[in-house]
Structures are given as structure tokens and as C-alpha cells.
């Protein structure tokens, strides 16, 4: 059901709307809420937190439509507004559009035109909501979030969860596409980006299939995080699938005849999970940091093409489930002592 707030000091507009949209109302497709001015509209928004669209006149007592629009931009960012005003009020209509109104219809109201405008606006609102749901559910690539996006979120609980910082036990996977940098030196930008995105699509699908989250893309590498039960096992399963899928890809007919391979580092442990970045730049990244994360990246750096490298600590946890091979001791950056590493075979 679409809930619409109608703001207009003409009482007969409420009657007309209920008459013209009686079928939609009877079918529970539309639900209308009414207010006589901007102040009443803000009160209605406090009472009805599920309103999808505002239809507002401009000239009203106590609080006019332009002031209402500015208030909506401050506190109800996801709401879209359609201005309903006289054609002779075009200057104010232009001002309303500049304040963020999505569209307008003129009085006397053509209700067929109004319905088309409502449906168009609702489709736009639904697209915004779908984007927000996707962010909430973490079913798509993680996105940079800033204060504006946080204001879009549907609930205060969700905003609180985004801003919460915590210690988590998780597994981080770094997947690098080997020698891909050399392609960028010999191929057109369009070809480079298309190839990289194709490889990323394959990698992402295998990670999501095992319940992992894409944390970020770093050049031609992917950082993924696995949480909850059996996070290390699922991360290893995803890594094997990624390696096998990439290895089966054909040679790309380029100046270099590029054959894609990946090198992978996997590591588990405690890490800080939080919204990290620059508030002044208004760019924050919900990510994980800590020694366990750094170690995963350095294990990836120690991996050759086609290798999945883990630490001895991880090996002890998964040795009964996966066939691994001891490589030996390796010197990892910023590690004082040599680290015993293994490669996962299958």
C-alpha cells in the first residue's frame, strides 16, 4: 500500500481526492492522510512514519509549502514531494523544484495526470527503498556510507547498528588477480575495465555463495569478510571456488594473451569492525581493521599464482577438512619473527 500525505488548505480537495481515487483506496493500493498546512503536515509525519509521498500546495497559512519542503529535506530525506499549485504560481513552482520537489501538477487538478505523476514518483521512491534494503541486507557490494545515506535509513536501530564499533571474530580473504597491472599498460581503458569487472563478477558470486561480504575493491584485488559460524571454513571454500573458476577461464586474446590467475591470503582472528574514514570528507567505510586483517593481506603477498596461503594457526583449525601443504617459514612485513605458512590444495 502506498501512503500519501496531501497538504492543502482547500477542504474540497480532500473530498475530490477521495472521490477520484476511491477505487485505489478500496483496493488498498492508496491510503491518503490530509493536512491543512505545513505545520499539520509535520505533525502527521511524526504520527505516520510510513508515508511514501507528499502532495503539497504552496500558498497555505501558518507554514507554506516552500517552508515545508525545506523541513522535509532536513528530517525526511527519503520522502519525495509533488507540488500541486496554480499555473500562475510558476515562479514559486520553480523555487519548489530547486528545493527538491520531484515534480508538479497545476490547478485545476487533472486527476488522470495526477495519478500518472503519483505512480512515476512512487516508482522512484521504490528504487530508493530497494537500494536502502540492499545496503541493510548486505546482499550487494558494500558501499561507502556518509551522513546523507545514514539519514536515508528506515530505522533508528539501523542507524545505531551502522555507527556501532565492535570487536568481532571473523575471517578476512584477500584475492589478487595476478599480473593484471601489466594489462593496463598495453590495452585500452575500456578493455581493461571490462576484463577486470568480469573477473570481479566471478569472484563476488563465489564469496556471496558462501555468505561472505565484499568489504572493498583495492585496485585489482578484492577484500572479503566472513563472519558467524564456520567463517574460516566458508572462507576457504569460497577461495577454492574462486581459484578454480578463474583457472578455467580461457586466455584473453590481447597484446599479451593474458591468462588470469589469482593469489589468495586467508586469515582469522579478532578485528575491529566499524565505520572508518574521514568525517570532514563525509566519506566513511564500514570495514574491519587490525593485525588479523593486515596478516591476511601479507599472506596474499606471499602467495604465488594459484595459491591459497594460510597461517599455521588457521591450518590447525581446518586440517581435518581440507588438504593442505606446508610451505615453510616466510618473512611477513612488520612481523618480527618468521611465520610458518601453508597452502590449501583442495
N, C-alpha and C positions, 0 to 999 in steps of 0.2 A: 504494500500500500504506500502511495506517495502522500506525504502530509505537506500541505501548502498553507502558509500564513498570508492572508490578504490584509493589507493595511491601507485603509481609505476612510475618510470622514463622511463619505456619501453612503448613508444607510441602505439606499436602494440597490447598491452594488452587491451587497451580501445576498439580497433576495434574488437578483438576477443570476448570480453565480450558482446559487443552489438550484435554480430552475434549469439553467443551461447545462449543468454538469450532473443532473440528478441521476442519469444512468450510471455514470462513473462512480458516483457516491454510493448508489445502491449496490453496485458490483464490488464495492470496497477497493476500487482502484485508486480513487482520490479521497482524501479526508481534508476538509478545509477548517482552518482556525482563523478568527477575524479579530481585527483591532482597529480602533478609530484614529490612531495617531502613532507616532514613533515610540512614545513612552509606553503606551499599552502594548505595542509590538515587542519591546524588550522584555516586558513582564511576561508576555505569552511565551517567549523563547526560554525564559527561566523555567516556566511550568512545563513546557513541551520540548524536551531535548532531542526529539526525533523529527523535527521539521526539516524538510529537504529543500524547500524553495520559498522565497518571499516575493509576493506581488505587491508593489508599493506605489501609491500615489506620491507626488512631490509636495504639493501645497496642502498642508494639514496644520491644525492648531497644536500648540504645546511643543511638538517636535516634528519638523518637516521630514520629507523623505530623504533629502540630501544629508541631513544630520544623522538620520537612521543608518544610511549607507556607511558613513564613516565609523559608526559604532559597531556595525556588523563586521567591518574589516578588522577591528581591534579584537573582538571577542568570539566571532563566529566565522572564522576564515573559510571553512568548507562550504558555507551556505552561499548559494547563488541567488541573485536578485533580478527580477524583471520589473522595469518601471512601467506603470500604467498612467499616462498623463495626456493632457490635451496637446494636439499637434502644434498649437501656437506657443507652447512652452518649450520649444525645441532647444533654446539656449540652456535651460536647466536640464533637459534630457542629455545634452552633450556633456554637461558637468557631471551628471549621474554616471554616464558611461566611463568618464575619466576616473570616477571614484570606485569603479569596479563592478558596476551593473553589467549583467551578462547580456541583456537585450532589452527592448522596449516595445510596447504596443501603445497606440494612441486611442484617445477617447473621441467620439463614442466607440465603445469596445466592439470590435468584430470578434465574436466568440469562437468562430472557426479558426481565425488567425491566432487568437489567444491560446487555443488548445494545441495548435501546432508549435507555438513558441514554448509552451509548458513542456511538451514532450521532448523538444530539442534540448531544453535546459536540463531536464531530468536525465537524459542520456549522458550529458556532460557530467552531471553530479555523480551518476553511477560509475563512470570511468574513474573519477577521482576516488570514490569509495573503494573501488576494486584495487586501485593502486595502494591505498592505505591498508586494505586487508592483506594484500600480498606482502607488504612490509611487516605487518604484525605476525603473519604466519611463517615468515622466513622461508617461503617456498620459492622465492626467486633470489637472484644475486643480491647480496647486501648492498644497501645504498648509503651514500653519505647522508647524514641527517643533521639538520640545524634547527634553530628555534622555530622557524616557519613551519617545517614539517611536523615538529612536535605539537604545534598548535592545531594541526590538522587531525591529530589522533582522536579517535572517538571517545576515549575514556580517560579519566584522570589516573586510573590504575595503570593504564598502559604507559602514560607519560612517566609515571613514577618508576615503572619497571625499566624503561629506557634509560633513565637517569641514575639507576642504581648501579653501584660498583660492588663487585664481589670477588671472592676467591673461588675458583672452580677447578675441579679435577677434570681434565679433558685431554684430547689428543690433537696435535697440530700436524698437518701434512703440507709440505712444500713440494710443488710439482713444477719442474722447469722443462721447457721444450729445448732440447739440446741444439746448440749451434744455430738457433733461429736468427740471432743478430746478424749473421753473415748474409742472410737472405735480404734484409732491409738495405744492404749496401749494393745489391745488384738488381732488385726488382722494383717495379713501380709502387708507390704508396698504396694504391688501391689493391694491388695483388697481395702485398704484404699484410694489409689489414684483413682482407678476405680469408687468406690462409690461416692467420692467427685466430680469427674468430671461429673458423671451422674446427680447429684443434681444441679451442676452449669449450665449444659446444659439447664435444665428445667427453672432455674431462668433467665438465659440470654435471652432465647426465649421470655419470658413474658415481660421483660424490653424492648427489641428491638421492640416488637409488639406495644408498647405504645410510641415509639420514644425516649426512653431513651438511654443513653450512659453508657457503663461499664467503670467506672473510674479505678478500680483496684480490685484485689482479696487480701484479708488480712487473711491469714490462711484459716479458713473455713467460712469466711464471704465475702460478695460482697458489694462494694460501687458503687452506680449508680447515675447519674446526669440527671435531666430533665430540659430542657431549653425551651424558646419560649412560645407560647400561651398555657394557661391552664396547665402549667407544674405541679402544685400541684395536680390537678385532675388526670392527666395522671399517676403521680407517685403513687397515691392512687389506681387507677385501676390496675396498674401493681403489686402493693403489694398484693392486694386481690387475683389476679390471681395466683401469686407465692404461697401464703399461701394455697390456695385451691388445687393447683396441687400437692404440696408437701404433704399435708394432705391425699390425695387419694393414695399415694404410699403405697405399701404393706410393711409388716415387712421384713427386710432383715434377712435372716437366717444366723446369725453369732453366735459367742460365747455369745453375749449379746442379740441376737434377736432385733436388732436396728430398731426402728420406727422413721423415720425422721419427724422433725417439724422445723419450723422457728420462730424466733422472729425478729421483724422489727421496726425500728425507721425511721420516716419521718419528715423532717423539711425544711421550705422555708425561703428565705431571701437573702440579698446581700452577695456576696462572691467574693473573688479574684480568677480570672481564669488566669492561666499562666503556663509557662514551669519551673518547680521547681525541684531542685535536686543539684547534685554536678558536676560542670564543670570539675574539676580536675579528677573526676572518669569517666567523659564522659558518665554520666547517668542522664538523665533528664526525668521527668514525667509530662506530660501535665495534670494538675489536678486543683481542686478548694480547697481553704483553707479559714478559717475564723470562726467566732463564730457560724454562722448558720450551718456549716459543723460539728463542734465539738458537737453542741447540738443534731444533728441528731444521732450521734454515742452514745451519752449518753441516748437519748430516747430509742435507741435499747437495751442498757444495762439494762434499767428499765423494758423492756418488758419480759413477760413470754412466754413460748412456745405457738405458735398460735396467739400471739397478734401483732397488728399493732398500735404502740403508736405515738401520735402526741401531739403537744403543744396546749394550749388554743387558741393561735393566729391562728394556722392553722385550728383549729376546727371552728372558726368563719367564715373562708373563705369557708369551704366545707360543713357546717352543713345542707344546703338545698339539697345537692346532695348525701350525704352518711349518713347512720345510725351509729351514734357514741354513746359511753357511757362514762360518766365522771368517772374516776377512783379516782381522788382526787389529793392531793398535794404530790409531790415527791422531794426528795433532789437529785439534779444532781451534779455531780462532777464539782468543780470550779465555781458553781453558788452560789452567796451569799444568795439568797432568795429561798424559796420553789417555785416549778413550778407546775402549775395545768396541769395535763395530761389527755388525753382521749384515748380510744381505738376505732379503726374503726371496726365495726362489719360487715357491708355489704354496 
